[in-house]
Amino acid sequence: MDLTNTMRTWKGGCVGIVRAELEIAKNLKKENPEIRFCVSEEIGFSEIKSEELEWLWNSDSVSDAYIKHFNRNNRSADFEIPEGLKKAINTSPARIERVRILKKLVHSKLHGIKKLIAILITNSIYIPLKVISKFRNEVRNKLFYKKENYEFVHPFKENDIIFSCGWYTSNKEYQYSRLKSSLGNIKLIYLVYDLVLVKKGLKHLYDGQKIFSKYLTWISTNCDYIFYGGETAKKDAEEFFKENKLPIKEGFPVKFGSNIIKNANSCSKEDVLKKYNISDEYILAVGSIDPKKNYMTIYRAYKLMLQSLPKEKIPQLVIVGGHPTGITGEFIGNDTELYGKIILITPSDEELDVIYRNCKFTILPTVYEGWSLTLPESLSYGKFCLCSDVPPLREIAGELTDYVETMDSVEWMNKILYYNENEDVLKSYSEKIEKNWKSITWKDCGQKVNEYLLQIANKNLEYNGKIYYDLTLIWHSIFSKSNVSGILRTQLQLAKNLIREIENIEYIVLLDDKYVVLDKYSINQLFSSKSIEEGFKELGHQIEWLTTQKSSAIYEKKRMLSRNEKFGEVIWLMISLFPSKIQKMMVKHINKIKEKKGIQIKKINYLLPFKKEDIFFTVGVGYNEHIYEVIEDSKKKNQFKFFQLIYDFTPTIVPQTHKEETKKFYKVFLDRTYKLSDVVFYGGKTAMLDGMKYAKDNNLPEREGIPVKFGSDVTVKSNLDDKKLRDKVFEKYDIDKSYIMAVGSIEARKNHDILYQAYLELMKTTEDLPQMIFCGYPGWKTEELLEKLERDERIKNKIIIITPDDTELEILYKNSLFTVLASLYEGWSLTLPESLNYGKFCIASDVAPLKEIGGDFIDYANPYNAKEWAEKILYYYRNLDKLEEKNRNIEENWKSITWEECSKNVAKELKKY
């Protein structure tokens, strides 16, 4: 069990989540003496020995024991932490980091003498902290970091189960995702208390929705199981996961204990009531002055009472919630009219026990909760509780209490007065509670948590293998600053969507000297971002940052260089400083020396971490010979399964459209794929037939083939105002109202030249022509075409080349007449289904892969016949009724495939093996 929150992060008194963690730990230990405890550290995890927690095991009150052990004043007793201070503390557990944040704020927000004073104060704190921090780091390095790269330290082993019920401010999630990357069959369970921070209609109450949303995303993508504070929290969380297209893990509801108050018999009723100026008859509300507790509505109810009743007829309300904080606290604490009618106190546990026993009834006006601690507490005392009418409170109390419309001050006033004046009704509720309420103790809670953990442990004994998804292309694309299109987009979409379908998925990168298992913390941005472009950009920042951190998980698998290799690195670095001619001379000289000495240049292979039951699935475009040797050696030793996806066979079918190096590389890629793969996925049935023919013609092993239809929801359809966006986009790119468009990278295979020739043909017969827009990034073998388009005055402002972002592309699709796709050959085109997904008719090349997708929904032209293209473009431009008929057929009958559906299909096939 993880105790990072209580033992490391939290610095205050014993608040709700701290009490819950301590009570569960104490009672879980009683149920299962073999349980061990850990905390997250800067270098990994350390174990807390059971004997170090004797103060907790032997405690009568976990709250008192916690405060005494850490030598803290219970801030809930004498000092209510203001919200601003809570927020400041929660920005980072490290004090030096908070000072850094403060320095930035000082420089950006303050001016003049205030700024100068603030700088002097912050520097007087920051400089000593920095010196202390540096000294600590040096000591820690000497103690823990034995190697050149920092070692990741932890006490765990295969088949361990780790349970955490802390909070999201400790940053332990990074360490856990590193741990899961380095250990095989390990299970991680988190407890989620409630969804108040991200729930619609409630998230405005608190700051931190984005951080909490990312925390939930991390839990969904990294945890194996999730515990919840009751059924309502489970339902809310699973709705959040579904709405955000995140994995929904198996969940277990937990009911927390209500035996929090200890009756030490050390307080008399008279003494306690006198101490706090409490009258003989009063009602009680327990809970901190917090936005979700909704005390302002109760304050308004009491102000309404004052307008219609004598003060003596109004019941006294005792709020056990600390000293006044925020606007609510100020209103209640400083309203002279209500003096003595609403009092805020912070009693001890023994005093609260007396106050509970002697109140008439309790109220709980909260706008929402997880599993409330105070409602079961009230019922356990046999006290009726008037509650807000919200699902989590109904889950707990059912018919044992009454409910009020949460924000209705008038209804609160009426019902408080009703129950205050009707003793018989209160008595009947008390009898019903005594008969039907089953008090839940922390012992019960500990037993249930232990039961769940044992269930999970039994499931964890068998290793059923992992599916490793290759991110090598994404890794290299980050450092080469590639644009998101084509194959890269496909790899990103599958990476994002497969995690929902495959629980045991891992992400891996294969480099020349190491493999990198990318922990899901590092790539969390990909899952939490709304668009693939945004996710890729954020992922790039994260990966680039991680490569600069010596303690990062991506350094764990790196093979250490030998002395000779280090010396070689120095030599090559020195050579790189000379002009290219001298470099060539020096390289020739080095090669001659190596030949004389019989030195062979060979990279040392490493072994991949895959086991026999594992699958390595790559949707990239192959590797160099060295990495193929690594895969081959690892496969011989561990006998894992290797699956490759092949997008198309254009380098072998239309080789004239590709560079020489591409054709050579592709031959190696295809040969290695068929020799190493157990199963080959293809971009559509046409690509699969092309692959089978290639394997047969080249005497390669025939492999089982699986065709894949890729998603067509490439762009995110927005709800932005079309007219405003359209005008802005049209003005930016100088676009007329009437245009056709060709979407896709501008390269020789895409055959834009035939569209250019077709347009020139059209210009011979008519001046009334739509613009033709080429949307895409310039690629290879198009230099001549681009130069012609630049120089040809005839098509100025008629054929234009642009590279729109996703939002702009959506606007262009929606407002275009139709699209054209003149590719000489394809695999599974991404742009044709994209056009159909927007309900736009397309004229495409008359080739098998495009006919597989387009069927009868579109029209076709010979990719080498400019006149045929011109005729068909002109026909649909002039016959708008026929064009509308085509578009209507697409709108009514075209079945689009989403990336979610594509991933489900791929996952279904992977799980068969």
Secondary structure as UniProt FT lines:
FT   HELIX           5..9
FT   HELIX           16..31
FT   TURN            33..34
FT   STRAND          37..41
FT   TURN            42..43
FT   STRAND          44..48
FT   HELIX           50..53
FT   HELIX           54..57
FT   HELIX           62..69
FT   TURN            70..71
FT   HELIX           75..78
FT   HELIX           83..90
FT   HELIX           95..109
FT   HELIX           112..144
FT   TURN            158..159
FT   STRAND          161..164
FT   TURN            168..169
FT   HELIX           172..182
FT   STRAND          187..192
FT   TURN            196..198
FT   TURN            200..202
FT   HELIX           203..205
FT   HELIX           209..222
FT   STRAND          225..228
FT   HELIX           231..243
FT   TURN            244..245
FT   STRAND          250..253
FT   HELIX           269..275
FT   TURN            276..277
FT   STRAND          282..286
FT   HELIX           291..293
FT   HELIX           295..308
FT   HELIX           311..313
FT   STRAND          316..320
FT   HELIX           326..334
FT   HELIX           336..338
FT   TURN            339..341
FT   STRAND          342..345
FT   HELIX           349..358
FT   STRAND          362..364
FT   HELIX           374..380
FT   TURN            381..382
FT   STRAND          385..388
FT   HELIX           391..397
FT   HELIX           398..400
FT   STRAND          402..404
FT   TURN            406..407
FT   HELIX           409..421
FT   HELIX           423..436
FT   HELIX           442..459
FT   TURN            460..461
FT   STRAND          467..470
FT   HELIX           472..479
FT   TURN            480..481
FT   HELIX           486..501
FT   TURN            503..504
FT   STRAND          505..510
FT   STRAND          515..517
FT   TURN            520..523
FT   HELIX           524..528
FT   HELIX           532..546
FT   TURN            547..548
FT   TURN            550..551
FT   HELIX           553..555
FT   TURN            556..557
FT   HELIX           563..575
FT   TURN            576..577
FT   HELIX           580..597
FT   TURN            612..613
FT   STRAND          615..618
FT   HELIX           625..638
FT   STRAND          641..646
FT   HELIX           650..653
FT   HELIX           655..657
FT   HELIX           660..676
FT   STRAND          679..682
FT   HELIX           685..697
FT   TURN            698..699
FT   STRAND          704..707
FT   HELIX           722..733
FT   STRAND          739..743
FT   HELIX           748..750
FT   HELIX           752..765
FT   STRAND          771..775
FT   TURN            780..781
FT   HELIX           783..791
FT   HELIX           793..795
FT   TURN            796..798
FT   STRAND          799..802
FT   HELIX           806..815
FT   STRAND          819..821
FT   HELIX           831..837
FT   TURN            838..839
FT   STRAND          842..845
FT   HELIX           848..854
FT   HELIX           855..857
FT   STRAND          859..861
FT   TURN            863..864
FT   HELIX           866..878
FT   HELIX           880..893
FT   HELIX           899..911
//
